[in-house]
Amino acid sequence: MTDIRRRNALGLLAGGMALLAGCSSSSGGNGNGNGNDNGNSTDTTDSGTTNSAAETLPPYASMLPTTDQSEYFYGAIDVRTMSTLIEDQGAEAGKEPTDPLVGNPVVVALLSSFGLEKLATSAGFNAYNENNETANGEEQFVYADGVYALVGSYDRDGITSDLEAAGYTLETESDGYAVYADSESDEIVGVTETVYAYSYPNAADSSFDPAAAVERTVATAAGDQTPKHEADGDFEQLLRAGKNSGIACCLYTENDAFASGTLSDDQTGTENELQFEFGAFEGAYGVHQNLSVTSSDTATARATVSYSSDELVDKGTLESSLGTEANTATVNRAETTVTVDAEYGGEFARE
């Protein structure tokens, strides 16, 4: 995954996210199982069903490609949420979150911001911008398989014509998609009527082929290759169980449980950078997280965690590790799936 420069996370997540200031500034526990010291509570239940399974796929599921790797990660954010976070500077003095229910989606927002900055400075930006026909607020930004992708509605012929005028060279073309390369920046761009995807060589991973990754993405979006959720029922079930508004992220393995290296890899660079924290999900094979703003002073977060067997379920670790900065947190178990819901209020940024 791309290197993310350290930033003030709450400076980016300003706007409606100023409400997150209600999170506790201390991690000391009070015996309620969630590490809060401000009187917040964690409720736990066991039931036969998850407490609010969405049972629908996210709108970008059809462009998530199948790969030959057992591990799979993606992050997504709707552009309306991203615009709010970037434009509002109300939380510049805030602290960085330590609660993984907030922190992991925050890293997705930073990753998305980095990807949009790359787009804005690329030779192909005008081609994308001038031919974007997506209804206001409906666009999604997705990072998956080493590829940044915007999902919406695009004039493919207009984009390809403008890319060629900007000096991009056609690499691959089919009825449903086209892939272009920019020799000056080594950027690879793929286009369909619903996806604008782009990627670059990875200095930290010489085996990564951006052209192949972009082509997988747009070929999948065009229906020429099988999307991940159609090839893997467990992955589809995880996507259907999770919420997909606001910011979402998903970590998944085809194995019975995550390898320890997957959970310990910070994926962002040095210890001085904001990092993903997936340690609480040891023993699981899938986790889908969501963070969304529900009003001017409230945000909600959810983690849906799937295990391959009863003996691997570790509800206690989830209770003690997630929602540590929330006003309220509820943990529900349905067979081998545990769902953690948390609500945040106040002004996290005022320190």
Helices and strands as residue ranges (DSSP letters): H 9-12, G 15-22, E 41-47, G 61-63, E 71-78, H 79-87, H 100-120, H 125-130, E 140-144, E 147-151, H 156-165, E 169-173, E 178-182, E 187-191, E 195-199, H 210-221, H 228-231, H 233-241, E 247-253, H 260-264, G 279-281, E 286-295, E 298-306, G 310-312, H 315-321, E 328-334, E 337-345
